[in-house]
Amino acid sequence: MALPATDNFNRADENPLNANWTGTLNNWRVISNQAQGTTFNYSAIYWSADAFGNDHYSQAVNKQVSDAGPAVRVSAGPKSYHFDAKAGSNTVMQKDVNGTFTNLQTGLATPAVNDLMYIEAVGTTIKMKINGSQIGTDQTDSALATGSAGLWTYDTTGIVDDFQGDNLGAAGRTTKNTRSWPLGTEIGMGWRQEC
């Protein structure tokens, strides 16, 4: 396979996710063409069909807000920086090192259903976006230098769709990421999200 890594989860229900994915703690599954964690407290996975450079992004479409989102520099331990979507403008940029969580930034905007959640790591700079607009500010952390793009959730009620991950240059994203759906899908009549 080759980057960018993509998974729209449009297939028969499966538990765990297919061989393109590797769990670092518990796992994720496909239910009704969407992805969700298998275990309360908590489930983390990374795309293992391709190798990622140290600087990369991960994104996914929010389908239900409940402590779930994309993650970067995911590796065994488990370890990750992740987008933890929470209701009530309480979204968190969080770091996980061997099951110990550190909030890098709190009180961030909550994604709506069908919003695109995005997180990137370039050098020691971590940032998050919703629909291409940054939420919060750049955060600096050097604890995790390597890993892969993936997904993270605290419980089994957070649901995501349309995962994508890819490498980034030293300056972060320099080209638009374009996400599109076939005409007539629930996203709506050929609508495209660029960020």
Backbone hydrogen bonds in HBPLUS format (Angstrom, degrees):
<---DONOR---> <-ACCEPTOR-->    atom                        ^
c    i                          cat <-CA-CA->   ^        H-A-AA   ^      H-
h    n   atom  resd res      DA  || num        DHA   H-A  angle D-A-AA Bond
n    s   type  num  typ     dist DA aas  dist angle  dist       angle   num
A0005-ALA N   A0165-GLY O   2.82 MM 160  5.13 150.3  1.90 161.1 163.0     1
A0165-GLY N   A0005-ALA O   2.92 MM 160  5.13 147.8  2.03 141.0 147.4     2
A0007-ASP N   A0163-PHE O   3.10 MM 156  5.20 153.8  2.17 137.7 137.3     3
A0163-PHE N   A0007-ASP O   2.92 MM 156  5.20 136.5  2.11 165.3 153.4     4
A0011-ARG N   A0009-PHE O   3.01 MM   2  5.74 124.1  2.33 109.2  93.2     5
A0014-GLU N   A0030-VAL O   3.16 MM  16  5.09 143.9  2.29 120.7 130.4     6
A0030-VAL N   A0014-GLU O   2.84 MM  16  5.09 159.5  1.88 148.0 155.1     7
A0017-LEU N   A0028-TRP O   2.96 MM  11  5.83 125.8  2.26 142.0 142.2     8
A0021-TRP N   A0018-ASN O   3.06 MM   3  6.02 167.5  2.08 130.9 133.8     9
A0048-SER N   A0020-ASN O   2.74 MM  28  5.48 152.3  1.81 143.2 151.2    10
A0022-THR N   A0046-TYR O   2.92 MM  24  5.49 155.2  1.99 155.7 163.9    11
A0046-TYR N   A0022-THR O   2.91 MM  24  5.49 153.6  1.98 145.0 152.6    12
A0024-THR N   A0044-ALA O   2.86 MM  20  5.61 167.8  1.87 143.1 147.1    13
A0044-ALA N   A0025-LEU O   3.03 MM  19  5.40 156.7  2.09 147.0 153.0    14
A0038-THR N   A0027-ASN O   2.93 MM  11  5.64 151.6  2.01 154.0 145.4    15
A0029-ARG N   A0036-GLN O   2.87 MM   7  5.66 152.3  1.95 155.7 163.4    16
A0036-GLN N   A0029-ARG O   3.10 MM   7  5.66 153.4  2.17 150.4 158.0    17
A0031-ILE N   A0034-GLN O   2.90 MM   3  5.49 157.3  1.95 152.2 159.4    18
A0034-GLN N   A0031-ILE O   3.15 MM   3  5.49 140.1  2.31 108.4 118.9    19
A0035-ALA N   A0160-VAL O   2.90 MM 125  5.37 174.6  1.91 161.8 161.8    20
A0160-VAL N   A0035-ALA O   2.97 MM 125  5.37 163.3  2.00 153.3 158.6    21
A0041-ASN N   A0154-TYR O   2.62 MM 113  5.04 152.7  1.69 168.8 169.2    22
A0043-SER N   A0153-THR O   2.87 MM 110  5.40 165.3  1.89 157.9 162.9    23
A0153-THR N   A0043-SER O   2.91 MM 110  5.40 143.4  2.05 155.9 165.4    24
A0045-ILE N   A0151-LEU O   3.01 MM 106  5.48 164.7  2.03 156.9 159.8    25
A0151-LEU N   A0045-ILE O   3.04 MM 106  5.48 147.3  2.15 134.5 143.9    26
A0047-TRP N   A0149-ALA O   2.89 MM 102  6.00 168.7  1.90 167.5 165.5    27
A0168-LEU N   A0055-ASP O   2.84 MM 113  5.35 154.3  1.91 134.5 130.5    28
A0056-HIS N   A0121-ALA O   3.14 MM  65  5.78 130.2  2.40 148.0 158.5    29
A0121-ALA N   A0056-HIS O   3.03 MM  65  5.78 160.9  2.07 162.8 167.8    30
A0057-TYR N   A0166-ASP O   2.93 MM 109  5.73 155.9  1.99 163.3 171.3    31
A0166-ASP N   A0057-TYR O   3.34 MM 109  5.73 145.4  2.47 131.2 139.8    32
A0058-SER N   A0119-ILE O   2.93 MM  61  5.61 153.2  2.01 162.7 170.4    33
A0119-ILE N   A0058-SER O   3.01 MM  61  5.61 156.1  2.06 162.7 170.0    34
A0059-GLN N   A0164-GLN O   2.85 MM 105  5.35 145.8  1.97 159.5 167.9    35
A0164-GLN N   A0059-GLN O   2.97 MM 105  5.35 147.8  2.08 146.8 147.5    36
A0060-ALA N   A0117-MET O   2.99 MM  57  5.43 149.7  2.09 145.2 154.2    37
A0117-MET N   A0060-ALA O   2.85 MM  57  5.43 164.2  1.88 161.9 160.2    38
A0061-VAL N   A0161-ASP O   2.71 MM 100  4.96 167.5  1.73 156.3 155.6    39
A0161-ASP N   A0061-VAL O   2.90 MM 100  4.96 137.5  2.09 134.8 145.8    40
A0062-ASN N   A0115-ASP O   2.88 MM  53  5.56 166.1  1.90 168.2 170.2    41
A0114-ASN N   A0062-ASN O   2.74 MM  52  5.25 167.4  1.76 162.5 161.0    42
A0063-LYS N   A0159-ILE O   2.91 MM  96  5.20 154.9  1.97 152.3 145.2    43
A0064-GLN N   A0159-ILE O   3.22 MM  95  5.04 134.4  2.44 143.5 133.7    44
A0159-ILE N   A0064-GLN O   3.32 MM  95  5.04 159.8  2.37 129.5 134.7    45
A0067-ASP N   A0085-ALA O   2.79 MM  18  5.04 135.5  1.98 171.3 171.2    46
A0154-TYR N   A0067-ASP O   2.83 MM  87  5.43 155.3  1.89 155.1 163.3    47
A0085-ALA N   A0068-ALA O   3.43 MM  17  5.59 161.3  2.47 119.5 123.3    48
A0069-GLY N   A0152-TRP O   2.95 MM  83  5.66 149.1  2.04 163.7 168.7    49
A0152-TRP N   A0069-GLY O   2.95 MM  83  5.66 159.7  1.99 170.3 175.0    50
A0083-PHE N   A0070-PRO O   2.98 MM  13  5.62 169.3  2.00 175.4 177.0    51
A0071-ALA N   A0150-GLY O   2.86 MM  79  4.97 148.0  1.96 130.1 125.1    52
A0150-GLY N   A0071-ALA O   2.86 MM  79  4.97 156.6  1.92 146.1 142.9    53
A0072-VAL N   A0081-TYR O   2.83 MM   9  5.37 159.1  1.88 157.6 164.8    54
A0081-TYR N   A0072-VAL O   3.02 MM   9  5.37 161.7  2.06 155.8 159.7    55
A0074-VAL N   A0148-SER O   2.84 MM  74  4.97 168.4  1.85 143.0 140.7    56
A0148-SER N   A0074-VAL O   2.99 MM  74  4.97 149.9  2.08 122.7 131.2    57
A0075-SER N   A0079-LYS O   3.04 MM   4  5.24 149.1  2.14 136.5 140.6    58
A0079-LYS N   A0075-SER O   2.96 MM   4  5.24 146.9  2.07 151.5 147.9    59
A0098-ASN N   A0078-PRO O   2.74 MM  20  4.90 136.0  1.94 145.4 157.4    60
A0080-SER N   A0096-ASP O   2.96 MM  16  5.17 146.2  2.08 140.0 143.1    61
A0096-ASP N   A0080-SER O   2.77 MM  16  5.17 163.0  1.80 161.1 162.6    62
A0082-HIS N   A0094-GLN O   2.85 MM  12  5.41 161.3  1.88 153.0 158.7    63
A0094-GLN N   A0082-HIS O   3.08 MM  12  5.41 175.3  2.08 158.4 160.0    64
A0084-ASP N   A0092-VAL O   2.96 MM   8  5.10 166.9  1.97 171.6 167.2    65
A0092-VAL N   A0084-ASP O   3.02 MM   8  5.10 164.7  2.04 140.1 143.9    66
A0091-THR N   A0108-LEU O   3.07 MM  17  4.66 142.6  2.21 138.9 130.0    67
A0108-LEU N   A0091-THR O   3.01 MM  17  4.66 163.9  2.03 143.8 139.9    68
A0093-MET N   A0105-GLN O   2.91 MM  12  5.10 164.0  1.93 147.1 152.4    69
A0104-LEU N   A0093-MET O   2.76 MM  11  5.43 149.3  1.85 148.9 158.1    70
A0105-GLN N   A0093-MET O   3.29 MM  12  5.10 147.8  2.41 139.3 137.5    71
A0095-LYS N   A0102-THR O   2.83 MM   7  5.11 157.0  1.88 148.6 156.4    72
A0102-THR N   A0095-LYS O   2.87 MM   7  5.11 152.4  1.94 145.7 152.8    73
A0097-VAL N   A0100-THR O   3.04 MM   3  5.23 165.2  2.06 140.4 144.0    74
A0100-THR N   A0097-VAL O   3.11 MM   3  5.23 160.3  2.15 108.3 114.5    75
A0115-ASP N   A0112-ALA O   3.01 MM   3  5.40 157.5  2.07 134.8 133.9    76
A0131-ASN N   A0116-LEU O   2.92 MM  15  4.94 160.6  1.96 140.4 146.6    77
A0118-TYR N   A0129-LYS O   3.01 MM  11  5.00 145.2  2.14 156.3 151.6    78
A0129-LYS N   A0118-TYR O   2.89 MM  11  5.00 154.5  1.96 135.2 139.5    79
A0120-GLU N   A0127-LYS O   2.96 MM   7  5.59 155.7  2.02 158.8 164.5    80
A0127-LYS N   A0120-GLU O   3.16 MM   7  5.59 155.7  2.22 145.1 151.6    81
A0122-VAL N   A0125-THR O   2.96 MM   3  5.32 163.5  1.99 154.2 158.9    82
A0125-THR N   A0122-VAL O   2.97 MM   3  5.32 162.6  2.00 132.8 133.6    83
A0141-ASP N   A0124-THR O   2.82 MM  17  5.15 154.6  1.89 143.5 151.5    84
A0126-ILE N   A0139-GLN O   2.75 MM  13  5.17 163.2  1.78 155.5 161.2    85
A0139-GLN N   A0126-ILE O   2.93 MM  13  5.17 166.6  1.95 152.8 157.1    86
A0135-ILE N   A0128-MET O   2.98 MM   7  5.87 161.3  2.02 135.3 139.5    87
A0130-ILE N   A0133-SER O   2.95 MM   3  5.43 157.8  2.00 147.4 147.8    88
A0133-SER N   A0130-ILE O   3.06 MM   3  5.43 167.7  2.08 122.2 122.5    89
A0172-GLY N   A0169-GLY O   2.97 MM   3  5.28 162.2  2.00 119.5 121.1    90
A0195-CYS N   A0177-ASN O   3.29 MM  18  5.54 147.8  2.40 137.7 147.0    91
A0179-ARG N   A0193-GLN O   3.15 MM  14  5.40 155.8  2.21 147.4 154.8    92
A0193-GLN N   A0179-ARG O   3.16 MM  14  5.40 155.1  2.23 146.6 153.2    93
A0185-THR N   A0182-PRO O   3.34 MM   3  6.06 151.9  2.42 141.9 139.3    94
A0188-GLY N   A0185-THR O   3.00 MM   3  5.44 133.0  2.23 107.4 118.8    95
A0191-TRP N   A0188-GLY O   2.75 MM   3  5.64 158.6  1.79 146.2 152.0    96
